[in-house]
Amino acid sequence: METIKEYPFTFLKMFNNVLVDLIKFVMVQKNKILRYFTLVTTLVLFLSCLGDPPASMRTTSYDVTKPDKVFYWKMTTTWPPNFPVVGEVAEKYSKWVDELSNGQIKIKVYGGGELVPPLEAFDVVSQGTIEMGCGAAYYWAGKTPAAQFFAAVPFGMNSQQITSWLETGGGYELWKKTYAKFNLVPFMGGNTGVQMGGWFNREINSVEDFKGLKMRLPGIGGKVLEKAGGAAVLVAGSEVYTSLERGVIDATEWIGPYHDYKMGFHKIAKYYYTPGWHETGSQLEFFINKNLYDGLPPHLQAVLEAASKRAQVWVLAEFDRQNGIYLDKLINEEGVEVREFSKETLDALRGFTDEAIQEMIGDDPLSKEVYESYSSFQKKISKWSEVTEKAYYNKIQK
């Protein structure tokens, strides 16, 4: 048994042993901690090199954010309700805007006549009664003659050339300038491509056969028809069939085989002509009340423009697809004979086109400014198309 004297020394010895064991334990754990820290650091650095994780791994994404404010708009069109392609694109535009804005702009589409008569769309949007419209700029020639150059010019540019002029050649800036005084902002709404020459209840063997002809033909083409001795009649799309059937008009142009078949023109007109000299690439449009547009935040303004660019692509793609199908139906199922205007007829119409345009730009400085931009761009781009597009159709396509 240890004596009292020996006890302090025994206690110190025990304490020393415990302290040594504790130091050994800490050193072992320290190595483990260091290894763990090194592993975690390496993993973090590796993951940072991979970029953002996929949306499915994030705790939140833009899809679930709620917009601060939702704008509920109406759009009125110049087309009959649910009209193929030109009416469809209005519905598609509404859907694309909804998606791109994350639900911040919702547009309800109304066909011509559902809210207002088709050809009153320009006025009601200008006044702010309705937020936006959809149509073609030549319908507004009575408001401003310059508008016609943003829809169709006889013997003018085709769809891809017009898109190029608008997008990169200064055309869109002039379009906005033209509409600004009416409190409107225009956007591209699709292009039909080259159209057909129209349906007639008389043969057109020479330019003389246009004399006394009553034809649905809007825009500058209508002015050309009048110079040839005919009468241009402005008829909304929903009224074209009945007007031709009842003899209110003797002929009509529309767009191409797809619509012509759906409209049933082959049942009430004898002769189907090509080419569509009057509309070589008809530009469609959306237009928005300018005060309303200017009050939107920049990201929503960008959404409206981006959706219009998508519409521009879709309309031409859909028309090209459908017109090929329905031209075959008209010829092989309905027995329609497609006739061509003679070179002499087209040359005469080209001369009348030059006269009509010179009269327009002589009376209106804005029309002159727009046409000078249009024609200058056409001359430059035509040199390129001569050695590419024309060569493709003449020498490559069978």
Helices and strands as residue ranges (DSSP letters): H 7-49, G 55-57, G 62-64, E 71-77, H 88-100, E 105-110, G 118-120, H 121-127, E 132-135, G 137-140, G 145-150, H 159-168, H 171-180, E 184-191, E 198-200, G 207-210, E 214-216, H 219-227, E 231-233, G 237-239, H 240-245, E 251-252, H 257-263, G 265-267, E 271-274, E 283-289, H 290-294, H 298-332, E 338-340, H 343-363, H 365-387, H 389-391, I 392-396
